[in-house]
Amino acid sequence: MKGIIFLNRLPLKVKTIIELHMKGAKSMAKPDNRKNNVERLQKMVENTKENMEAARETMDNEHLSASDKAAIESKNHRREESIESFKAEIADEKRDRENGEV
C-alpha cells in the first residue's frame, strides 16, 4: 500500500485541496489588491497603539506579578517595533502609488 493516500485521515483543509486538485480545479489564491494597503496599514498602527495603551493601563494593576509586568513591557516593545515597520511600509506604499505602481 505504499504511496496510497487515505483522504479520510487527512486534515479537512488538506483533504479539500487534494480533492480540488484531483478534479482539476484552479488555484484558489486571492489576487493581489494593493489599492487599500495604506489605509489597512494605518488602521493596524491605530489598533496597535490602542493595544499598547490598554497594556499600559493593565500594568497599573497592583496585583500584577513582576513577571507579568515584564511580559507586558516586552510585548509593548515588540509593538513599537511593529509600528515602525508599518510606518515604513506605509511610506513605501505611498511612494508606489505616486509612481503609478498600484
Backbone as a ProteinNet text record, in pm:
[ID]
protein_1_A
[PRIMARY]
MKGIIFLNRLPLKVKTIIELHMKGAKSMAKPDNRKNNVERLQKMVENTKENMEAARETMDNEHLSASDKAAIESKNHRREESIESFKAEIADEKRDRENGEV
[TERTIARY]
82.1	0	86	208.9	297.7	253.4	249.5	213.3	64.8	-16.3	-159.9	-192.9	-273.6	-316.5	-461.6	-488.5	-624	-679.6	-767	-818.6	-892.4	-959.1	-1035.4	-946	-815.2	-722.7	-648.9	-673.7	-605.4	-688.5	-623.1	-698.7	-790.1	-900.4	-1002	-945.9	-864	-809.8	-724.1	-637.9	-552.2	-638.2	-736.1	-826.7	-898.4	-947.7	-1018.2	-926.2	-803.1	-707.9	-677.8	-656.6	-627.2	-746.5	-865.1	-984.9	-1003.1	-982.7	-995.4	-888.9	-768.8	-660.8	-694.5	-749.9	-784.4	-895.4	-980.6	-1088.4	-1042.2	-917.5	-864.3	-902.6	-933.7	-972.8	-854.5	-884.5	-781.8	-740.5	-629.5	-580	-682.2	-689.9	-786.4	-721.1	-604.2	-535	-609.3	-609.9	-674.1	-579.8	-635.1	-549.2	-488.8	-372	-304	-371.1	-436.8	-504	-434.7	-351.3	-274.7	-340.4	-456.3	-519.5	-551.5	-578.8	-616.2	-506.7	-385.9	-279	-246.7	-241	-206.8	-310.9	-437.3	-543.8	-542.8	-520.6	-516.3	-400.3	-284.5	-167.3	-187.6	-250.8	-278.3	-372.3	-469.1	-560.5	-483.9	-387.8	-307	-223.6	-172.8	-97.1	-189	-309.1	-406.5	-438	-468.3	-503.7	-387.9	-267.7	-150.4	-129.2	-147	-134.7	-240.5	-362.7	-469.2	-434.3	-377.9	-337.9	-225.9	-134.2	-25.6	-80.9	-175.7	-234.4	-310.3	-385.1	-456.6	-357.9	-246.2	-144.4	-84.1	-60.2	-7.2	-104	-232.5	-332.9	-334	-316	-311.6	-192.9	-83.1	36.7	15.5	-86	-116.2	-182.2	-221.2	-284.3	-181.2	-208.2	-111.7	-98.6	-193.1	-189.5	-113.5	-64.9	7.6	147.4	187.2	319.1	428.7	549.2	664.3	687.8	667.2	688	581.5	457.6	352.1	383	431.5	468.2	581.9	678.9	790.9	743	648.4	593.5	519.8	445.3	371.4	468.8	572.3	673.1	740.3	770.6	833.6	740.4	614.3	515.1	499.6	495	481.9	605	721.8	842.7	830.8	782.6	762.9	656.7	555.7	452.4	512	601.1	667.8	746.8	815.4	890.6	797.2	683.1	584.9	532.8	506.7	457.2	559.2	685.5	790	791.9	775.4	770.7	648.6	533.4	411.5	431.4	492.6	513.6	606.5	709.1	799.5	724.9	640.1	563.1	460.8	402.1	309.1	381.4	501.3	579.7	608.9	644.6	671	546.2	433	308.4	267.5	285.2	252.5	341.8	470.7	563.9	521.8	483.6	440.1	313.5	223.2	102	138.5	228.6	269.9	338	407	474.9	384.9	257.4	161.9	178.7	245.2	268	152.2	57.2	-56	-181.9
-119.7	0	125.3	114.6	229.6	328.8	457.7	561.4	590.4	520.9	543.9	645.7	746	847.8	820.5	808.2	790.4	927	982.2	1116.7	1133.4	1028.6	1042	1057.8	1038.8	1054.2	1187.8	1269.7	1397.7	1509.5	1617.5	1734.5	1785.4	1844.3	1886.7	1978.2	2077.5	2171.3	2098.3	2008	1931.9	1842.8	1779.2	1691.6	1769.2	1888.7	1971.6	2011.7	2050.7	2090	1973.2	1855.8	1737.4	1702.7	1707	1675.4	1774.2	1903	2002.2	1980.5	1947.7	1922.3	1801.9	1698.4	1577.7	1605.6	1704.2	1741.6	1842	1887.7	1982.5	2125.4	2156.4	2292.2	2387.1	2510.9	2614.1	2655.6	2724	2772.5	2865.5	2860	2942.5	3067.2	3103.5	3219.5	3348	3441.3	3570.1	3657.8	3738.3	3830.5	3935.7	3984.9	4085.9	4220.8	4272.5	4402.1	4497.7	4584	4676.7	4813.9	4830.3	4962.4	5016.9	4930	4977.9	4950.9	4920.2	4886.3	4999.6	5122.9	5235.2	5246.3	5241.6	5254.5	5136.2	5017.1	4897.1	4905.9	4949.1	4962.2	5072	5182.2	5289	5240	5159.6	5101.6	5007.2	4933.4	4844.1	4923.7	5039.6	5126.4	5173.8	5218.6	5264.4	5154.6	5035.1	4922.7	4886.4	4888.9	4854.2	4957	5085.3	5189.5	5172.6	5138	5115	4996.5	4890.9	4774.5	4810	4895	4938.7	5016.7	5104.4	5184.6	5095.2	4999.3	4906.7	4827.1	4789.6	4716	4803.6	4931.9	5024.7	5039.9	5046.5	5056.6	4930.2	4816.3	4689.7	4686.1	4747.1	4747.2	4826.2	4912.6	4988.7	4901.1	4779	4687.6	4644.4	4674.5	4645.2	4495.1	4417.2	4272.4	4197.8	4270.8	4210.2	4169.7	4048.4	3999.6	4069.6	4063.8	4124.5	4058.1	3927.8	3858.3	3898.4	3920.3	3966.4	4107.2	4193	4328.9	4326	4239.7	4227.4	4177	4083.6	4030.2	4139	4222.2	4331.4	4433.3	4467.2	4560.8	4506.9	4378	4315.2	4318	4286.7	4287.6	4428.4	4528.5	4665.9	4709	4659.3	4689.9	4631.2	4508.6	4446.6	4522.2	4572	4651.7	4779.8	4844	4964.9	4933.4	4820.9	4780.3	4755.5	4695	4670.1	4800.2	4896.8	5026.1	5090.5	5084.4	5139.9	5068.7	4937.3	4861.3	4899.9	4914.4	4955.3	5091.4	5184.9	5319.5	5316.7	5234.3	5222.2	5164.1	5064.9	5004.5	5103.6	5186.1	5289.4	5384.9	5425.9	5516.8	5452.2	5324.7	5252.1	5246.8	5216	5205	5340.7	5447.4	5581.3	5616.8	5585	5610.8	5532.5	5406.9	5325.4	5382.4	5435.6	5498.3	5619.5	5701.1	5821.4	5788.1	5674.6	5630.7	5550.5	5535.1	5464.7	5314.1	5259.8	5115.7	5039.3	5113.2	5048.2	5078.7
0	0	0	-28.4	-29	-136.2	-97.7	-193.3	-199.2	-122.5	-121.7	-12.5	-47.9	47.7	84.5	213.3	260.2	298.1	213.9	233.4	366	413.2	536.2	659.3	645.9	757.9	755.1	654.6	641.4	703.6	746.3	792.6	681.1	718	621.7	513.4	551	452.7	349.3	394.9	303	215.5	276.6	201.5	91.3	123.8	26	-88.8	-57.1	-160.7	-253.2	-194.8	-276.4	-364.4	-307.6	-386.1	-501.4	-476.3	-581.9	-689.1	-647.1	-742.4	-829.1	-767.2	-842.2	-942.9	-912.9	-1003.6	-1109	-1097.6	-1194.5	-1165.5	-1040.5	-1003.3	-1014.6	-1041.4	-1049	-908.9	-897.4	-769	-705.3	-572.3	-501.4	-442	-484.5	-429.8	-464.9	-369.7	-393.6	-474.5	-563.4	-638.7	-546.3	-582.1	-502.1	-524.2	-419.6	-428.3	-332	-385	-302.1	-292.6	-349.9	-353.5	-215.6	-119.2	13.9	117.6	75	168.8	265.8	217.6	305.6	416.3	380	477.7	575	522.7	606	705.4	657.9	744.8	849.6	810.2	905.9	1016.6	979.6	1078.5	1172.1	1117.8	1200.2	1300.8	1258.9	1350	1462.6	1426.3	1526.7	1627.6	1575.9	1663	1755.6	1703.1	1783.3	1893.5	1861.1	1963	2071.7	2032.5	2130.3	2220.1	2161.3	2240.5	2337.9	2294.2	2382.4	2501.4	2475.7	2582.3	2681	2628.9	2717.1	2802.8	2744.7	2819.9	2928.8	2896.9	2997.9	3115.6	3084.2	3189.8	3275.2	3211.3	3284.2	3379.6	3339.6	3424	3553.3	3557.5	3679.3	3786.3	3748.8	3843.1	3947.2	4071.4	4178.1	4206.5	4160	4183.1	4072.9	3975.4	3863.8	3910.2	3875.5	3917.4	3837.1	3888.9	3820.7	3685.7	3678.7	3550.6	3448.3	3494.5	3403.4	3352.6	3442.3	3401.3	3299.5	3324.3	3230.3	3095	3096.2	2970.5	2893.4	2965.9	2901.7	2843.1	2917.7	2867.1	2741.5	2743.5	2627.5	2506.4	2531.6	2423.6	2366.6	2453	2404.3	2325.8	2364.6	2287.9	2146.7	2137.6	2004.5	1925.6	1995.1	1927.7	1870.4	1946.4	1895.9	1769.5	1769.5	1650.2	1532.2	1560.2	1454.3	1396.4	1482.7	1435.8	1342.2	1377.4	1290.6	1155.8	1157.9	1031.9	949.7	1016.9	946.4	880.8	954.1	900.6	779.4	784.2	669.2	549.7	576.3	467.5	411.2	497.2	451.3	356.8	395.6	310.6	175.8	176	50.9	-36.3	26	-49.6	-107.3	-29.2	-79.6	-198.2	-186.9	-296.4	-421.3	-403.1	-516.3	-579.5	-499	-551.9	-637.3	-583.3	-655.3	-787.4	-791.2	-913.3	-1004.9	-966	-1050.2	-1049.8	-949	-944.3	-879.2	-823.1	-757.4	-834
[MASK]
++++++++++++++++++++++++++++++++++++++++++++++++++++++++++++++++++++++++++++++++++++++++++++++++++++++

